[in-house]
Amino acid sequence: APVLISILLGASFSRYQVEESVEHLLAPTHSLAKIERNLVDSLFPVNRSKHRLYSDLQTPGRYGRVIITSFRKANMLDQHHTDLILKLHSAVTRIQVQRPGFNYTFAHICILNNDKTCIVDDIVHVLEELKAARSSNRTNFAITYPITHLKDGREVYNGHQLGGVTVHSKDRVKSAEAIQLTYYLQAINSLNDMVAEKWESIFCDTVELFQKSNRKVKMYPFTSSSLKEDFQKTSRVSEHYLITSLVLVVTLAILCCSMQDCVRSKPWLGLLGLLTVTLATLTAAGIINLTGGKYNSTFLGIPFIMLGHGLYGTFEMLSSWRKTREDQHVKERTAAVFADSMLSFSLTTAMYLVTFGIGASPFTNIEAARIFCCNSCIAIFFNYLYVLSFYGSSLVFTGYIENNYQHSIFCRKVPKPEVLQEKPAWYRFLLTAKFSEDTADSEETNTYDSHLLVWFLKRYYCDWITNTYVKPFVVLFYLVYISFALMGYLQVSEGSDLSNIVATATRTIEYTTAQQKYFSNYSPVIGFYIYESIEYWNTSVQEDVLEYTKGFVRISWFESYLNYLRKLNISTGLPKKNFTDMLRNSFLKAPQFAHFSEDIIFSKKYNNEVDVVASRMFLVAKTMETKREELYDLLETLRKLSLTSKVKFIVFNPSFVYMDRYASSVGAPLQNSCISALFLLFFSAFLVADSLINVWLTLTVASVEFGVIGFMTLWKVELDCISVLCLIYGINYTIDNCAPLLSTFVLGKEFTRTKWVKNALEVHGVAILQSYLCYIVGLIPLAAVPSNLTRTLFRCLFLIALVTFFHCFAILPVILTFLPPSKKKRKEKKNPENREEIECVEMVDMDSTRVVDQITTV
């Protein structure tokens, strides 16, 4: 049944779809910035924004962008490079997109200026004037930075168009190492958007072709589609590595379940355990497809989550099988396996469903995290059903093969030892087996002790880790672990940079690196929008606005503006033109301010009076090293002011859509999952045999998660969508591996703590070791994938597995030997239920006198 279900649902891959919108996946769903963007778009259309400043002021839209620089740090403003850049500009404007019946050029799909001409970057006009000045031998033409003047008198901003600038006195440009050009496209309808998307693709090809014919310069093309393409490219570049990972896991799973005894070896169960996980993952993927879900590259982490949980469950069942008696019937042995292992597997599966279920709920504000958790929940649920049915049936089949003394691989009847003696050496080696009649009744040897991992744990490791001289070093090592984890924990940073989720050798990474290198002197353009009709020239209005900015040191530009207006003491009757001129001059006098631009929307009243409906101001500030953090602080502070201000204003930049409440949105799934896990552990404490199990389990999970977060930060992994999902999985992975160990230890009576630590390791250590080895081998190829997304995935999952393994095989075995619970013998109270019935012995003496020996029981 599981195979048929997986095949039927897997057929839904004919409707396979890929998520196209990165913003839909990674930007907070309930973001105030999205509402603000809609308001801005309604007041100031995009075509009125592009001619003001170089920036994605409201919405990125469709565009093509290229950075031109030189390998030798040459001056891009010299005659040779100027001609080269203008030649590239000419080639770009001649790009044609062929459609049935018409060929579209840049002139057909560009955003138009007020004079119905295509808007191009002002740096193109600067270069054209520079070329004309050189042609006429004029030496008085000078380019200033970051503001320069054109021959028509216009003042333009070039801070985001000239990079690596060296200036003379009075801001005159001496040289520039890089130049950036941007071409904005219209996308007003579906046909226009399709043509623009095709134009972007041809634009990149044109730039790369131009690069090949001019090898002394380096060009970095980038379009509005580049991030989406490079995000999904991770799946394509990961294919070969995932196949390698699958081959390695299959090989090791078979080896971990094999032993020299050909009857008791279970190689097929290792393969079938992996097949169980695969069928469950395929079923979940089919359900997602049928319900209209779309694939994205974050799903690459789901197979590894399934691998950790599914393989451990199957290995634990196999470990329980080894503890059963061989003289029992297969049904009885199978019943003992399910009774021994499926209770803990059911509880850990329930924990997975609760933690990932909380992540899949509407409380999760990041769509990528919500979809990931939803798919994981479905896969975990079907994995549980398939382990019960598919893997359980497989265990029964191999049980009959073992009981009939058939070969575990070839299923051939294994001959008796006396018959094997007549066969060649290689034949005897392949059919090595121990028959039950070979062992004397007095011997109590386990036939599975010859398994390599079982033999290693019983013979060497259990005695070594509980040795008195080893314990101090383990405790010292744990203190070092906590110290480094704390050091990393205090340096945790948020990873809202979208380049962290794309493949490495892509346009996005190359462009972003060049952009940060040459154009990081100035921050992105921030728009300050007042969206109500107020009397800007009224002194009382100025006082009201100033009241809400007191103490706000970060926005010194705003205070300069208000203080300037206050000093001027502008009267109500001042013409609006004079008002805007003075407004402009006030900003230009601010030293922190690189450039200022303003727009005002006027509307006429019935008596022909003019009223201001809305206004906006754009500012570009000097960039600090922590510009992202400063922008986030600026956003949050202005948000608070906008809620209490009498003047209705908002601030907006397209990056705010991703930054807005990003920390709370990303951290919410982890926080909710931790709370739900703790609640479940607390609630189940009243149901389990000993509540101390849950106490130890909670402490262990906290220790593992704390260590993973700390070392993750030290390994330069930021707290983003991918790492948070891994941390949610880390809670469950720790419980998966540590719960059976702690349960066996805590519930053990009599003997000593050391004895029960050894017993817990012997019973569950093999399953933990088998799943850990398969998991690590499966992760290793992931480290070689050329993608930042898989790099984060590998580092987080590797740390989770390593730290959990360290706790299972070192920390817990040592700490439990000298911390509660106590294993002292407890005297049972005398009561009728505990009293033993012993037959009295009659003794007859020589005189035939009956004597009864009184026997008391304790």
Secondary structure as GFF3:
##gff-version 3
##sequence-region A 1 858
A	DSSP	alpha_helix	2	10	.	.	.	ID=ss1
A	DSSP	three_ten_helix	11	15	.	.	.	ID=ss2
A	DSSP	alpha_helix	22	26	.	.	.	ID=ss3
A	DSSP	alpha_helix	32	43	.	.	.	ID=ss4
A	DSSP	three_ten_helix	46	48	.	.	.	ID=ss5
A	DSSP	beta_strand	62	70	.	.	.	ID=ss6
A	DSSP	alpha_helix	79	93	.	.	.	ID=ss7
A	DSSP	beta_strand	97	99	.	.	.	ID=ss8
A	DSSP	beta_strand	102	104	.	.	.	ID=ss9
A	DSSP	alpha_helix	106	109	.	.	.	ID=ss10
A	DSSP	alpha_helix	122	135	.	.	.	ID=ss11
A	DSSP	beta_strand	147	149	.	.	.	ID=ss12
A	DSSP	beta_strand	155	157	.	.	.	ID=ss13
A	DSSP	beta_strand	162	167	.	.	.	ID=ss14
A	DSSP	three_ten_helix	169	171	.	.	.	ID=ss15
A	DSSP	beta_strand	173	185	.	.	.	ID=ss16
A	DSSP	alpha_helix	190	213	.	.	.	ID=ss17
A	DSSP	beta_strand	217	223	.	.	.	ID=ss18
A	DSSP	alpha_helix	226	256	.	.	.	ID=ss19
A	DSSP	alpha_helix	267	290	.	.	.	ID=ss20
A	DSSP	three_ten_helix	297	301	.	.	.	ID=ss21
A	DSSP	alpha_helix	302	323	.	.	.	ID=ss22
A	DSSP	alpha_helix	330	359	.	.	.	ID=ss23
A	DSSP	alpha_helix	367	386	.	.	.	ID=ss24
A	DSSP	pi_helix	387	391	.	.	.	ID=ss25
A	DSSP	alpha_helix	392	403	.	.	.	ID=ss26
A	DSSP	alpha_helix	417	420	.	.	.	ID=ss27
A	DSSP	alpha_helix	425	430	.	.	.	ID=ss28
A	DSSP	three_ten_helix	436	438	.	.	.	ID=ss29
A	DSSP	three_ten_helix	447	450	.	.	.	ID=ss30
A	DSSP	alpha_helix	452	456	.	.	.	ID=ss31
A	DSSP	pi_helix	457	461	.	.	.	ID=ss32
A	DSSP	alpha_helix	462	465	.	.	.	ID=ss33
A	DSSP	alpha_helix	471	489	.	.	.	ID=ss34
A	DSSP	three_ten_helix	498	501	.	.	.	ID=ss35
A	DSSP	alpha_helix	507	518	.	.	.	ID=ss36
A	DSSP	beta_strand	526	530	.	.	.	ID=ss37
A	DSSP	alpha_helix	539	547	.	.	.	ID=ss38
A	DSSP	three_ten_helix	553	555	.	.	.	ID=ss39
A	DSSP	alpha_helix	556	568	.	.	.	ID=ss40
A	DSSP	alpha_helix	576	588	.	.	.	ID=ss41
A	DSSP	beta_strand	593	604	.	.	.	ID=ss42
A	DSSP	beta_strand	610	621	.	.	.	ID=ss43
A	DSSP	alpha_helix	627	644	.	.	.	ID=ss44
A	DSSP	beta_strand	649	652	.	.	.	ID=ss45
A	DSSP	alpha_helix	656	659	.	.	.	ID=ss46
A	DSSP	alpha_helix	662	684	.	.	.	ID=ss47
A	DSSP	alpha_helix	692	714	.	.	.	ID=ss48
A	DSSP	alpha_helix	721	747	.	.	.	ID=ss49
A	DSSP	alpha_helix	753	779	.	.	.	ID=ss50
A	DSSP	three_ten_helix	780	784	.	.	.	ID=ss51
A	DSSP	alpha_helix	788	806	.	.	.	ID=ss52
A	DSSP	pi_helix	807	811	.	.	.	ID=ss53
A	DSSP	alpha_helix	812	815	.	.	.	ID=ss54
A	DSSP	three_ten_helix	832	834	.	.	.	ID=ss55
A	DSSP	beta_strand	842	844	.	.	.	ID=ss56
A	DSSP	beta_strand	850	852	.	.	.	ID=ss57
###
